[in-house]
Amino acid sequence: MQVAAQGIAFGRKYGKICTPMGELEETSELRLDFTKLEKVGGQVAASRAAGADPDPGVIPVAVQNADTKEVILVAYTNEHAMRESFAKRKLILWSTSRNKLWFKGETSGETFDLLEAYVNCEQNSLLYVVRPCRGGICHTKNKSGAPRNCYYRKIDLDTLKLEFVDP
């Protein structure tokens, strides 16, 4: 099924966005996944019904670079990942796509020291302040081959086209 709303393209097949890996990351077309929380909720419900350990319940965590103050990533954590991150003082998250601990940088080498953690007023999201050990955070690379901040495309508020700010 392909749906277009106000110039925004959405595609779903079996509950997943229908774009090959890499295409979504490099397009200048806005393709938002407004079903992400629905999918995560379904995974949590299925895992709980199966008696999963640790509990798969998640909350969002914004990740901020301590030096630049940029928000470099928004991801998810559960209690297990949060406690691991706090104990090791490293950026450790919960991968909602793989349904397991995500040691940020485990494969790319782009690891982060966790310096501080904050909770919001409703205690349903976190802010982690981190310092990169090496470079960027995103699995994508710019044209010079350097890892980017995950927010490397700016939305034109009139046309909804994406502009690469770290091409």
C-alpha positions in Angstrom: 0.0 0.0 0.0 1.3 3.4 -0.9 -0.2 6.5 0.6 0.6 10.1 -0.1 -0.5 13.0 2.2 0.5 16.6 1.6 3.4 15.5 -0.6 4.7 13.0 2.0 5.1 9.4 0.8 4.4 6.5 3.1 4.7 2.9 2.2 3.8 -0.1 4.3 4.1 -3.8 3.7 3.8 -6.2 6.6 4.1 -3.2 9.0 7.4 -2.1 7.6 8.4 0.9 5.4 9.0 -0.4 1.9 12.4 1.0 1.0 15.7 -0.8 0.7 18.2 0.1 3.3 20.2 3.0 2.1 17.5 4.4 -0.1 15.6 5.9 2.8 18.7 7.3 4.3 19.8 9.1 1.1 16.5 10.3 -0.4 15.5 13.9 -0.5 11.8 12.8 -0.3 10.1 13.0 3.1 9.0 9.4 4.1 8.0 9.4 7.7 7.1 6.3 9.6 4.2 7.4 11.8 3.6 3.7 12.7 6.8 3.3 14.7 5.3 3.5 18.1 2.4 1.2 17.0 5.0 -1.4 15.8 7.1 -1.1 19.0 3.9 -1.5 21.1 3.0 -4.6 19.2 6.5 -6.0 19.8 6.3 -5.2 23.5 2.9 -6.9 23.8 4.0 -10.0 22.0 7.2 -10.2 24.1 5.3 -9.8 27.3 2.8 -12.5 26.3 5.7 -14.8 25.6 7.2 -14.1 29.0 10.2 -12.2 27.7 13.0 -11.4 30.1 14.0 -8.6 30.4 10.7 -6.7 30.1 10.6 -5.2 26.7 8.8 -2.0 27.6 10.6 1.0 26.2 10.8 4.8 26.5 12.4 7.3 24.1 15.8 8.7 24.9 17.2 11.8 23.2 21.0 11.7 22.9 22.9 15.0 23.1 26.5 15.7 22.3 28.0 17.3 25.4 30.4 19.5 23.5 28.2 20.8 20.6 24.8 20.6 22.5 23.3 19.0 19.3 20.7 16.3 19.6 22.4 13.6 17.6 20.0 10.7 18.0 16.6 9.7 19.3 16.4 6.1 20.2 14.7 3.8 22.8 15.8 2.3 26.1 14.3 -0.2 28.5 15.2 -0.7 32.1 17.8 -3.3 31.3 19.6 -1.1 28.7 19.4 2.0 30.9 21.0 0.2 33.9 23.7 -1.3 31.6 24.4 2.2 30.2 24.6 3.8 33.7 26.8 1.0 35.1 29.3 1.1 32.2 29.0 4.9 31.5 28.6 4.0 27.8 25.7 4.6 25.4 23.8 1.4 25.4 20.2 1.4 24.1 17.5 -1.0 23.2 17.1 -1.9 19.5 13.4 -2.1 18.7 14.2 -3.6 15.3 16.4 -6.4 16.6 14.7 -6.6 20.1 18.0 -6.7 22.0 20.6 -4.5 23.7 22.3 -2.1 21.3 25.8 -1.2 22.3 26.1 1.9 20.2 29.3 1.7 18.1 29.8 -2.1 18.6 30.2 -2.6 14.9 31.0 0.8 13.6 33.5 1.8 16.3 31.6 5.0 16.9 31.2 4.7 20.7 30.1 7.2 23.3 30.8 7.9 26.9 27.7 8.6 29.0 28.3 11.7 31.1 24.8 12.6 32.4 21.2 11.4 32.2 18.0 13.5 32.7 14.4 12.4 33.0 11.5 14.6 31.8 8.6 15.9 34.0 6.3 12.9 33.3 9.1 10.3 33.6 8.4 8.8 30.2 11.5 9.9 28.3 15.2 10.4 29.0 18.0 12.7 27.8 21.5 11.3 27.7 24.4 13.7 27.4 27.3 11.9 25.7 30.8 12.5 24.4 31.9 10.8 21.2 35.0 8.7 21.7 35.9 9.0 18.0 33.6 10.8 15.6 29.9 10.8 14.5 27.0 8.7 15.6 25.0 7.7 12.4 25.5 4.5 10.5 25.4 6.7 7.3 28.4 8.6 6.0 28.7 11.9 4.3 30.5 12.2 0.9 33.9 12.4 2.5 33.2 9.1 4.3 32.8 10.6 7.8 29.9 9.5 10.1 27.2 12.0 10.3 24.8 13.3 13.0 21.5 11.4 12.5 19.8 14.7 11.7 21.6 15.5 8.5 18.6 16.5 6.4 16.5 19.7 7.0 12.9 19.7 5.9 11.8 22.6 3.7 8.7 23.7 5.6 7.0 24.9 2.3 7.8 22.1 -0.1 8.5 19.2 2.4 11.6 18.3 0.4 14.7 17.3 2.3 18.0 19.3 2.1 21.2 17.6 3.0 23.1 19.7 5.6 26.0 17.2 5.8 26.1 15.8 2.3 
